[in-house]
Amino acid sequence: MFQEEDPSMYAIEFQTKVENGHIEIPAEFKDRLVGCVRVIVLAEEQRAKANLLDQLLANPIKLENFVPLTREEIYERS
């Protein structure tokens, strides 16, 4: 566990991508982040991408003069 003689700390916040388990520290902070640091990671949840059908069900396209097919027309065989 990390312990420091002087417990005063300050926070730096930035967003970055994790690549192969590594986090790149932006150049503007590299000189300030030396020695021991405490790292807290807040990760965004990965959401499954909605497919086209899900998107259309959530946001249906509205057309003027649209008349849906009847049950008979849906199952009518040519």
Long-range contacts (C-beta under 8 A, 24 or more apart in sequence): 2-36, 2-38, 4-36, 9-38
